[in-house]
Amino acid sequence: MGFAKRTDDNHREVVDEFRKVMPEATLFDASGAGRGFPDCVVGWKNRVFLFEIKNSARPGSKKTPAQVKFFAEWQGHAAVVHSAAEMCAEMAREMEKRR
């Protein structure tokens, strides 16, 4: 028997806002994947970004042990964000690094 996959309270708001401000990007909501996999997979300009959405307004909002393990082992881009603006800023930083 598996555990119910929960999302942070701000998850839907962040996803909806991101889709509104970045319609040219593709966002796949992977929040139901489990096993520490991040909440969102974003494709933009031939790059892939993984984002774990956390709620900064909730004190206990931190990575689960499975998420800590995933982030430690993942060799691509992955970041924890609290808003759509943070997602966009992180993507811009990563794109700048690869110029």
N, CA, C and O atoms as a GROMACS GRO file, in nm:
protein
  396
    1MET      N    1   0.085  -0.119   0.000
    1MET     CA    2   0.000   0.000   0.000
    1MET      C    3   0.088   0.124   0.000
    1MET      O    4   0.181   0.134   0.080
    2GLY      N    5   0.061   0.218  -0.090
    2GLY     CA    6   0.141   0.340  -0.101
    2GLY      C    7   0.085   0.452  -0.015
    2GLY      O    8  -0.024   0.443   0.040
    3PHE      N    9   0.161   0.556  -0.007
    3PHE     CA   10   0.119   0.673   0.066
    3PHE      C   11   0.052   0.770  -0.030
    3PHE      O   12   0.084   0.773  -0.148
    4ALA      N   13  -0.042   0.850   0.022
    4ALA     CA   14  -0.106   0.952  -0.061
    4ALA      C   15  -0.002   1.060  -0.093
    4ALA      O   16   0.071   1.104  -0.004
    5LYS      N   17   0.002   1.100  -0.217
    5LYS     CA   18   0.095   1.206  -0.257
    5LYS      C   19   0.028   1.339  -0.226
    5LYS      O   20  -0.082   1.367  -0.273
    6ARG      N   21   0.096   1.421  -0.146
    6ARG     CA   22   0.040   1.551  -0.109
    6ARG      C   23   0.120   1.660  -0.177
    6ARG      O   24   0.240   1.647  -0.201
    7THR      N   25   0.050   1.768  -0.207
    7THR     CA   26   0.119   1.885  -0.260
    7THR      C   27   0.108   1.996  -0.157
    7THR      O   28   0.017   1.997  -0.074
    8ASP      N   29   0.201   2.090  -0.162
    8ASP     CA   30   0.193   2.205  -0.073
    8ASP      C   31   0.072   2.290  -0.110
    8ASP      O   32   0.025   2.288  -0.224
    9ASP      N   33   0.023   2.366  -0.013
    9ASP     CA   34  -0.099   2.445  -0.030
    9ASP      C   35  -0.093   2.541  -0.148
    9ASP      O   36  -0.196   2.571  -0.208
   10ASN      N   37   0.024   2.589  -0.182
   10ASN     CA   38   0.038   2.687  -0.290
   10ASN      C   39   0.066   2.624  -0.427
   10ASN      O   40   0.087   2.695  -0.525
   11HIS      N   41   0.065   2.493  -0.434
   11HIS     CA   42   0.101   2.423  -0.557
   11HIS      C   43   0.018   2.469  -0.677
   11HIS      O   44   0.075   2.515  -0.777
   12ARG      N   45  -0.111   2.459  -0.669
   12ARG     CA   46  -0.199   2.494  -0.782
   12ARG      C   47  -0.179   2.640  -0.821
   12ARG      O   48  -0.172   2.671  -0.940
   13GLU      N   49  -0.169   2.728  -0.724
   13GLU     CA   50  -0.150   2.871  -0.751
   13GLU      C   51  -0.020   2.895  -0.828
   13GLU      O   52  -0.018   2.971  -0.925
   14VAL      N   53   0.088   2.831  -0.786
   14VAL     CA   54   0.219   2.848  -0.852
   14VAL      C   55   0.213   2.794  -0.995
   14VAL      O   56   0.261   2.859  -1.088
   15VAL      N   57   0.156   2.676  -1.014
   15VAL     CA   58   0.146   2.616  -1.147
   15VAL      C   59   0.061   2.705  -1.239
   15VAL      O   60   0.100   2.732  -1.352
   16ASP      N   61  -0.054   2.748  -1.191
   16ASP     CA   62  -0.142   2.832  -1.273
   16ASP      C   63  -0.075   2.964  -1.310
   16ASP      O   64  -0.084   3.009  -1.425
   17GLU      N   65  -0.007   3.026  -1.215
   17GLU     CA   66   0.061   3.153  -1.240
   17GLU      C   67   0.175   3.134  -1.340
   17GLU      O   68   0.194   3.216  -1.430
   18PHE      N   69   0.250   3.026  -1.325
   18PHE     CA   70   0.360   2.999  -1.418
   18PHE      C   71   0.307   2.983  -1.560
   18PHE      O   72   0.362   3.040  -1.654
   19ARG      N   73   0.201   2.907  -1.575
   19ARG     CA   74   0.143   2.886  -1.709
   19ARG      C   75   0.094   3.017  -1.770
   19ARG      O   76   0.097   3.035  -1.892
   20LYS      N   77   0.050   3.108  -1.685
   20LYS     CA   78   0.002   3.237  -1.733
   20LYS      C   79   0.118   3.325  -1.780
   20LYS      O   80   0.109   3.389  -1.885
   21VAL      N   81   0.227   3.329  -1.703
   21VAL     CA   82   0.338   3.419  -1.737
   21VAL      C   83   0.437   3.358  -1.835
   21VAL      O   84   0.516   3.430  -1.895
   22MET      N   85   0.435   3.226  -1.851
   22MET     CA   86   0.530   3.158  -1.943
   22MET      C   87   0.455   3.063  -2.037
   22MET      O   88   0.481   2.943  -2.036
   23PRO      N   89   0.363   3.115  -2.117
   23PRO     CA   90   0.286   3.025  -2.204
   23PRO      C   91   0.372   2.953  -2.308
   23PRO      O   92   0.330   2.851  -2.363
   24GLU      N   93   0.491   3.005  -2.335
   24GLU     CA   94   0.579   2.942  -2.434
   24GLU      C   95   0.652   2.820  -2.377
   24GLU      O   96   0.712   2.744  -2.452
   25ALA      N   97   0.646   2.801  -2.247
   25ALA     CA   98   0.709   2.685  -2.183
   25ALA      C   99   0.607   2.572  -2.169
   25ALA      O  100   0.486   2.597  -2.165
   26THR      N  101   0.656   2.450  -2.162
   26THR     CA  102   0.570   2.334  -2.138
   26THR      C  103   0.589   2.290  -1.993
   26THR      O  104   0.702   2.266  -1.950
   27LEU      N  105   0.480   2.281  -1.920
   27LEU     CA  106   0.487   2.238  -1.780
   27LEU      C  107   0.407   2.110  -1.764
   27LEU      O  108   0.289   2.104  -1.798
   28PHE      N  109   0.473   2.007  -1.712
   28PHE     CA  110   0.407   1.882  -1.680
   28PHE      C  111   0.400   1.872  -1.528
   28PHE      O  112   0.503   1.876  -1.460
   29ASP      N  113   0.279   1.860  -1.475
   29ASP     CA  114   0.261   1.848  -1.330
   29ASP      C  115   0.287   1.703  -1.291
   29ASP      O  116   0.205   1.615  -1.317
   30ALA      N  117   0.402   1.680  -1.228
   30ALA     CA  118   0.443   1.545  -1.189
   30ALA      C  119   0.424   1.521  -1.040
   30ALA      O  120   0.485   1.431  -0.983
   31SER      N  121   0.341   1.602  -0.976
   31SER     CA  122   0.327   1.595  -0.831
   31SER      C  123   0.276   1.460  -0.782
   31SER      O  124   0.294   1.427  -0.664
   32GLY      N  125   0.214   1.383  -0.866
   32GLY     CA  126   0.166   1.251  -0.825
   32GLY      C  127   0.266   1.138  -0.845
   32GLY      O  128   0.236   1.023  -0.815
   33ALA      N  129   0.385   1.171  -0.895
   33ALA     CA  130   0.484   1.067  -0.926
   33ALA      C  131   0.537   0.996  -0.802
   33ALA      O  132   0.560   0.875  -0.804
   34GLY      N  133   0.557   1.069  -0.694
   34GLY     CA  134   0.608   1.008  -0.573
   34GLY      C  135   0.756   0.976  -0.580
   34GLY      O  136   0.825   1.018  -0.673
   35ARG      N  137   0.806   0.902  -0.481
   35ARG     CA  138   0.946   0.859  -0.472
   35ARG      C  139   1.045   0.975  -0.476
   35ARG      O  140   1.159   0.959  -0.520
   36GLY      N  141   1.001   1.091  -0.431
   36GLY     CA  142   1.091   1.205  -0.423
   36GLY      C  143   1.102   1.286  -0.550
   36GLY      O  144   1.174   1.386  -0.553
   37PHE      N  145   1.033   1.243  -0.657
   37PHE     CA  146   1.042   1.316  -0.783
   37PHE      C  147   0.980   1.454  -0.767
   37PHE      O  148   0.874   1.467  -0.704
   38PRO      N  149   1.043   1.559  -0.821
   38PRO     CA  150   0.990   1.695  -0.806
   38PRO      C  151   0.849   1.712  -0.864
   38PRO      O  152   0.803   1.632  -0.945
   39ASP      N  153   0.784   1.818  -0.821
   39ASP     CA  154   0.645   1.846  -0.858
   39ASP      C  155   0.624   1.878  -1.005
   39ASP      O  156   0.522   1.840  -1.063
   40CYS      N  157   0.719   1.949  -1.067
   40CYS     CA  158   0.698   1.997  -1.203
   40CYS      C  159   0.819   1.971  -1.292
   40CYS      O  160   0.934   1.985  -1.251
   41VAL      N  161   0.790   1.932  -1.415
   41VAL     CA  162   0.891   1.921  -1.519
   41VAL      C  163   0.858   2.029  -1.620
   41VAL      O  164   0.747   2.033  -1.674
   42VAL      N  165   0.954   2.117  -1.646
   42VAL     CA  166   0.932   2.228  -1.739
   42VAL      C  167   1.030   2.216  -1.855
   42VAL      O  168   1.150   2.198  -1.836
   43GLY      N  169   0.977   2.225  -1.975
   43GLY     CA  170   1.059   2.228  -2.095
   43GLY      C  171   1.052   2.368  -2.154
   43GLY      O  172   0.944   2.424  -2.173
   44TRP      N  173   1.170   2.426  -2.184
   44TRP     CA  174   1.175   2.561  -2.240
   44TRP      C  175   1.306   2.578  -2.316
   44TRP      O  176   1.413   2.555  -2.261
   45LYS      N  177   1.295   2.617  -2.440
   45LYS     CA  178   1.412   2.641  -2.525
   45LYS      C  179   1.509   2.521  -2.525
   45LYS      O  180   1.630   2.537  -2.507
   46ASN      N  181   1.453   2.404  -2.544
   46ASN     CA  182   1.531   2.279  -2.550
   46ASN      C  183   1.606   2.246  -2.421
   46ASN      O  184   1.708   2.178  -2.425
   47ARG      N  185   1.557   2.294  -2.310
   47ARG     CA  186   1.614   2.262  -2.179
   47ARG      C  187   1.504   2.201  -2.091
   47ARG      O  188   1.385   2.225  -2.113
   48VAL      N  189   1.546   2.123  -1.992
   48VAL     CA  190   1.452   2.061  -1.898
   48VAL      C  191   1.486   2.110  -1.758
   48VAL      O  192   1.601   2.107  -1.716
   49PHE      N  193   1.384   2.154  -1.687
   49PHE     CA  194   1.399   2.204  -1.550
   49PHE      C  195   1.304   2.125  -1.460
   49PHE      O  196   1.189   2.102  -1.495
   50LEU      N  197   1.354   2.084  -1.344
   50LEU     CA  198   1.270   2.016  -1.245
   50LEU      C  199   1.253   2.109  -1.126
   50LEU      O  200   1.349   2.166  -1.075
   51PHE      N  201   1.128   2.123  -1.082
   51PHE     CA  202   1.098   2.212  -0.970
   51PHE      C  203   1.016   2.142  -0.863
   51PHE      O  204   0.915   2.078  -0.892
   52GLU      N  205   1.059   2.156  -0.741
   52GLU     CA  206   0.984   2.113  -0.624
   52GLU      C  207   0.922   2.239  -0.564
   52GLU      O  208   0.994   2.331  -0.527
   53ILE      N  209   0.790   2.242  -0.556
   53ILE     CA  210   0.720   2.359  -0.502
   53ILE      C  211   0.699   2.342  -0.353
   53ILE      O  212   0.644   2.241  -0.308
   54LYS      N  213   0.744   2.440  -0.277
   54LYS     CA  214   0.724   2.442  -0.132
   54LYS      C  215   0.653   2.570  -0.093
   54LYS      O  216   0.660   2.670  -0.165
   55ASN      N  217   0.587   2.567   0.020
   55ASN     CA  218   0.512   2.683   0.068
   55ASN      C  219   0.592   2.752   0.177
   55ASN      O  220   0.603   2.701   0.289
   56SER      N  221   0.647   2.868   0.146
   56SER     CA  222   0.730   2.941   0.244
   56SER      C  223   0.647   2.992   0.362
   56SER      O  224   0.702   3.024   0.467
   57ALA      N  225   0.515   2.999   0.347
   57ALA     CA  226   0.428   3.045   0.455
   57ALA      C  227   0.402   2.935   0.558
   57ALA      O  228   0.351   2.962   0.667
   58ARG      N  229   0.437   2.812   0.524
   58ARG     CA  230   0.415   2.700   0.616
   58ARG      C  231   0.549   2.655   0.674
   58ARG      O  232   0.634   2.605   0.600
   59PRO      N  233   0.570   2.672   0.802
   59PRO     CA  234   0.699   2.641   0.864
   59PRO      C  235   0.748   2.498   0.840
   59PRO      O  236   0.869   2.478   0.827
   60GLY      N  237   0.662   2.401   0.834
   60GLY     CA  238   0.704   2.262   0.818
   60GLY      C  239   0.724   2.219   0.674
   60GLY      O  240   0.745   2.101   0.647
   61SER      N  241   0.718   2.313   0.582
   61SER     CA  242   0.730   2.281   0.440
   61SER      C  243   0.876   2.264   0.402
   61SER      O  244   0.947   2.361   0.374
   62LYS      N  245   0.921   2.138   0.401
   62LYS     CA  246   1.060   2.109   0.366
   62LYS      C  247   1.062   1.979   0.286
   62LYS      O  248   0.962   1.909   0.277
   63LYS      N  249   1.178   1.949   0.227
   63LYS     CA  250   1.189   1.828   0.146
   63LYS      C  251   1.171   1.703   0.233
   63LYS      O  252   1.217   1.698   0.347
   64THR      N  253   1.105   1.604   0.176
   64THR     CA  254   1.091   1.475   0.242
   64THR      C  255   1.224   1.400   0.229
   64THR      O  256   1.308   1.438   0.148
   65PRO      N  257   1.244   1.294   0.306
   65PRO     CA  258   1.366   1.215   0.290
   65PRO      C  259   1.385   1.164   0.146
   65PRO      O  260   1.497   1.162   0.094
   66ALA      N  261   1.275   1.125   0.081
   66ALA     CA  262   1.285   1.078  -0.059
   66ALA      C  263   1.327   1.192  -0.151
   66ALA      O  264   1.403   1.169  -0.246
   67GLN      N  265   1.279   1.313  -0.125
   67GLN     CA  266   1.318   1.429  -0.207
   67GLN      C  267   1.464   1.465  -0.184
   67GLN      O  268   1.536   1.499  -0.279
   68VAL      N  269   1.509   1.458  -0.061
   68VAL     CA  270   1.650   1.485  -0.031
   68VAL      C  271   1.737   1.388  -0.108
   68VAL      O  272   1.838   1.428  -0.168
   69LYS      N  273   1.700   1.261  -0.109
   69LYS     CA  274   1.776   1.159  -0.181
   69LYS      C  275   1.775   1.188  -0.331
   69LYS      O  276   1.879   1.181  -0.397
   70PHE      N  277   1.658   1.220  -0.386
   70PHE     CA  278   1.649   1.249  -0.529
   70PHE      C  279   1.739   1.366  -0.566
   70PHE      O  280   1.816   1.357  -0.661
   71PHE      N  281   1.731   1.476  -0.491
   71PHE     CA  282   1.811   1.595  -0.520
   71PHE      C  283   1.960   1.565  -0.510
   71PHE      O  284   2.040   1.620  -0.586
   72ALA      N  285   1.999   1.478  -0.417
   72ALA     CA  286   2.141   1.444  -0.400
   72ALA      C  287   2.192   1.360  -0.517
   72ALA      O  288   2.309   1.371  -0.555
   73GLU      N  289   2.107   1.277  -0.574
   73GLU     CA  290   2.150   1.186  -0.679
   73GLU      C  291   2.127   1.238  -0.821
   73GLU      O  292   2.194   1.195  -0.914
   74TRP      N  293   2.033   1.330  -0.838
   74TRP     CA  294   1.998   1.380  -0.970
   74TRP      C  295   2.113   1.462  -1.029
   74TRP      O  296   2.169   1.549  -0.961
   75GLN      N  297   2.149   1.434  -1.154
   75GLN     CA  298   2.262   1.502  -1.216
   75GLN      C  299   2.221   1.616  -1.309
   75GLN      O  300   2.307   1.681  -1.369
   76GLY      N  301   2.093   1.640  -1.322
   76GLY     CA  302   2.045   1.751  -1.404
   76GLY      C  303   2.000   1.866  -1.316
   76GLY      O  304   2.032   1.873  -1.197
   77HIS      N  305   1.926   1.958  -1.377
   77HIS     CA  306   1.876   2.073  -1.302
   77HIS      C  307   1.758   2.034  -1.214
   77HIS      O  308   1.669   1.962  -1.258
   78ALA      N  309   1.759   2.080  -1.090
   78ALA     CA  310   1.646   2.064  -0.999
   78ALA      C  311   1.656   2.174  -0.894
   78ALA      O  312   1.764   2.202  -0.843
   79ALA      N  313   1.544   2.236  -0.863
   79ALA     CA  314   1.543   2.346  -0.765
   79ALA      C  315   1.415   2.344  -0.684
   79ALA      O  316   1.311   2.297  -0.730
   80VAL      N  317   1.424   2.397  -0.563
   80VAL     CA  318   1.307   2.416  -0.478
   80VAL      C  319   1.264   2.561  -0.496
   80VAL      O  320   1.346   2.652  -0.486
   81VAL      N  321   1.136   2.582  -0.523
   81VAL     CA  322   1.083   2.717  -0.544
   81VAL      C  323   0.957   2.737  -0.460
   81VAL      O  324   0.894   2.642  -0.414
   82HIS      N  325   0.924   2.865  -0.441
   82HIS     CA  326   0.805   2.900  -0.363
   82HIS      C  327   0.703   2.977  -0.446
   82HIS      O  328   0.592   3.001  -0.400
   83SER      N  329   0.740   3.016  -0.569
   83SER     CA  330   0.651   3.096  -0.652
   83SER      C  331   0.685   3.079  -0.799
   83SER      O  332   0.792   3.028  -0.834
   84ALA      N  333   0.593   3.123  -0.885
   84ALA     CA  334   0.618   3.120  -1.030
   84ALA      C  335   0.733   3.214  -1.064
   84ALA      O  336   0.812   3.185  -1.154
   85ALA      N  337   0.742   3.326  -0.994
   85ALA     CA  338   0.852   3.421  -1.019
   85ALA      C  339   0.987   3.355  -0.991
   85ALA      O  340   1.082   3.377  -1.066
   86GLU      N  341   0.996   3.274  -0.886
   86GLU     CA  342   1.120   3.203  -0.856
   86GLU      C  343   1.151   3.100  -0.965
   86GLU      O  344   1.268   3.080  -1.000
   87MET      N  345   1.048   3.036  -1.018
   87MET     CA  346   1.070   2.940  -1.126
   87MET      C  347   1.132   3.011  -1.247
   87MET      O  348   1.230   2.963  -1.304
   88CYS      N  349   1.074   3.125  -1.285
   88CYS     CA  350   1.123   3.201  -1.401
   88CYS      C  351   1.267   3.249  -1.377
   88CYS      O  352   1.351   3.240  -1.466
   89ALA      N  353   1.294   3.299  -1.257
   89ALA     CA  354   1.428   3.349  -1.225
   89ALA      C  355   1.530   3.235  -1.229
   89ALA      O  356   1.641   3.254  -1.280
   90GLU      N  357   1.494   3.120  -1.178
   90GLU     CA  358   1.584   3.003  -1.179
   90GLU      C  359   1.612   2.959  -1.323
   90GLU      O  360   1.725   2.925  -1.356
   91MET      N  361   1.510   2.959  -1.406
   91MET     CA  362   1.529   2.921  -1.546
   91MET      C  363   1.622   3.020  -1.616
   91MET      O  364   1.710   2.980  -1.692
   92ALA      N  365   1.603   3.148  -1.591
   92ALA     CA  366   1.689   3.251  -1.652
   92ALA      C  367   1.834   3.233  -1.607
   92ALA      O  368   1.925   3.244  -1.688
   93ARG      N  369   1.856   3.207  -1.477
   93ARG     CA  370   1.992   3.184  -1.426
   93ARG      C  371   2.057   3.064  -1.493
   93ARG      O  372   2.174   3.070  -1.533
   94GLU      N  373   1.982   2.956  -1.506
   94GLU     CA  374   2.037   2.835  -1.568
   94GLU      C  375   2.069   2.858  -1.716
   94GLU      O  376   2.171   2.810  -1.765
   95MET      N  377   1.983   2.931  -1.784
   95MET     CA  378   2.008   2.960  -1.927
   95MET      C  379   2.132   3.047  -1.942
   95MET      O  380   2.210   3.029  -2.036
   96GLU      N  381   2.151   3.140  -1.851
   96GLU     CA  382   2.269   3.229  -1.856
   96GLU      C  383   2.397   3.150  -1.833
   96GLU      O  384   2.498   3.177  -1.897
   97LYS      N  385   2.395   3.053  -1.744
   97LYS     CA  386   2.511   2.969  -1.716
   97LYS      C  387   2.557   2.891  -1.839
   97LYS      O  388   2.675   2.862  -1.855
   98ARG      N  389   2.464   2.858  -1.924
   98ARG     CA  390   2.493   2.770  -2.037
   98ARG      C  391   2.524   2.846  -2.164
   98ARG      O  392   2.529   2.786  -2.271
   99ARG      N  393   2.543   2.974  -2.156
   99ARG     CA  394   2.578   3.053  -2.275
   99ARG      C  395   2.722   3.039  -2.308
   99ARG      O  396   2.769   3.099  -2.405
   0.00000   0.00000   0.00000
